[in-house]
Protein backbone atom coordinates (compact mmCIF):
# COMPACT_ATOMS: atom_id res chain seq x y z
CA UNK A 1 0.00 0.00 0.00
CA UNK A 2 1.05 3.55 -0.55
CA UNK A 3 1.57 6.02 2.25
CA UNK A 4 -1.43 8.09 1.11
CA UNK A 5 -3.67 5.00 1.17
CA UNK A 6 -2.52 4.13 4.69
CA UNK A 7 -3.14 7.71 5.78
CA UNK A 8 -6.61 7.71 4.21
CA UNK A 9 -7.49 4.46 5.95
CA UNK A 10 -6.23 5.84 9.27
CA UNK A 11 -8.34 8.97 8.82
CA UNK A 12 -11.38 6.84 7.95
CA UNK A 13 -10.84 4.71 11.04
CA UNK A 14 -10.49 7.78 13.26
CA UNK A 15 -13.70 9.29 11.80
CA UNK A 16 -15.54 5.98 12.24
CA UNK A 17 -14.44 5.81 15.89
CA UNK A 18 -15.57 9.38 16.63
CA UNK A 19 -18.91 8.83 14.88
CA UNK A 20 -19.40 5.72 17.04
CA UNK A 21 -18.71 7.78 20.18
CA UNK A 22 -21.22 10.44 19.09
CA UNK A 23 -23.83 7.82 18.17
CA UNK A 24 -23.64 6.31 21.69
CA UNK A 25 -23.63 9.66 23.52
CA UNK A 26 -26.80 10.77 25.29
CA UNK A 27 -28.61 13.61 23.53
CA UNK A 28 -28.38 15.79 26.65
CA UNK A 29 -24.59 15.45 26.72
CA UNK A 30 -24.33 16.43 23.05
CA UNK A 31 -26.67 19.41 23.56
CA UNK A 32 -24.66 20.57 26.58
CA UNK A 33 -21.39 20.32 24.65
CA UNK A 34 -22.91 22.27 21.73
CA UNK A 35 -24.13 24.99 24.09
CA UNK A 36 -20.62 25.34 25.54
CA UNK A 37 -19.03 25.53 22.08
CA UNK A 38 -21.55 28.06 20.78
CA UNK A 39 -21.16 30.26 23.90
CA UNK A 40 -24.50 32.00 23.40
CA UNK A 41 -24.33 32.21 19.59
CA UNK A 42 -27.20 30.89 17.49
CA UNK A 43 -26.89 27.31 16.30
CA UNK A 44 -26.04 26.95 12.61
CA UNK A 45 -28.86 26.16 10.20
CA UNK A 46 -29.24 22.54 9.14
CA UNK A 47 -31.53 20.26 7.16
CA UNK A 48 -32.52 16.75 8.11
CA UNK A 49 -31.31 14.16 5.64
CA UNK A 50 -34.08 12.27 3.86
CA UNK A 51 -34.72 8.76 5.11
CA UNK A 52 -33.42 6.05 2.79
CA UNK A 53 -35.86 4.49 0.37
CA UNK A 54 -36.20 0.79 0.94
CA UNK A 55 -37.64 -1.42 -1.73
CA UNK A 56 -36.96 -3.79 -4.53
CA UNK A 57 -36.26 -3.20 -8.18
CA UNK A 58 -36.32 -5.79 -10.91
CA UNK A 59 -33.61 -5.38 -13.48
CA UNK A 60 -32.87 -7.21 -16.69
CA UNK A 61 -29.43 -7.99 -17.90
CA UNK A 62 -27.69 -10.06 -20.52
CA UNK A 63 -25.03 -12.66 -19.85
CA UNK A 64 -21.76 -11.12 -20.95
CA UNK A 65 -23.65 -8.01 -22.10
CA UNK A 66 -24.79 -9.70 -25.32
CA UNK A 67 -25.98 -13.19 -24.33
CA UNK A 68 -29.23 -14.58 -22.98
CA UNK A 69 -31.45 -12.24 -20.97
CA UNK A 70 -31.93 -12.81 -17.25
CA UNK A 71 -33.73 -10.99 -14.42
N, C-alpha and C positions, 0 to 999 in steps of 0.2 A: 504494500500500500504506500501511497505517497504521503508526505507530511501533511499536505492540505486535506487529504481525505481523513487522516487520523484526527486532525484538528476539528474538522466538521463533525465527525462522529462524537468527539468529546463534547463539543458544544451542544449537539443534539441530546446527548445523555444528560448533560447538566440541565438543559431546559426541561427535559422529561421529568427529572427529579424534582425541580422546583414546581412544575405544574402539578405533580403528585402531592406535594406538600400543600399547595393552595387548595387542591380539590378536597383534601381531608380536613382543612381548617374550618372551625366553626364560623358561620356568617358574622357573628358578633365580633369575633377577633379580627376578621378582615375589615369590617366597617370601622372598628376602632383604629386600626393601623392606617386606613385611608384618611380618617379624620385628622390624625396626627400629621401625616404627610401633607395634606392640603392646608393645614394651619389656618382655617377659617375661609379659605378661597372656595369658590364654587366648584363642584365636581365637573369634570369634563363631560361633554355630551357623548352619548353612545347610542348604538342601535342593537337590539337583540338580533342574534343570528337566526335565520329561519330554521325550523326543525327539519331534519332530513326526511326526504320522501322515502317511504318503504313500500316496495311492491315488486312485482315481477314483470319482466318484459320477454316476449318471445322473439327470438331473432332467427334469421335463416342465414346459413352460410353454405359454402361449397368446399368440398374436400380439396385441399391444395389450391383453392381459389378458382379452379376451373372444373372440378370434378362433380360428383353427385351432390345434390342438395341435401342438407340435413337441418333439423331445427333443434 
